[in-house]
């Protein structure tokens, strides 16, 4: 079992933040697309 070189905390945090941002952006894009598709019908019936 090879020993991992220790990363400085800020580097590890940066990688975590970037992966979280990527995940959030991905889910946000999906939900935005879904919202855009559903919105016209919802706004039409509510008007």
DANOR-V584848 format. One record per helix or strand of 2 or more residues. SS is the DSSP state (alpha for helix, beta for strand). FROM is the first residue (numbers start at 1). LEN is the number of residues. Records with the same first field share a line. If there is no record, write none. Layout:
SS = FROM-LEN, FROM-LEN
This chain:
alpha = 9-38
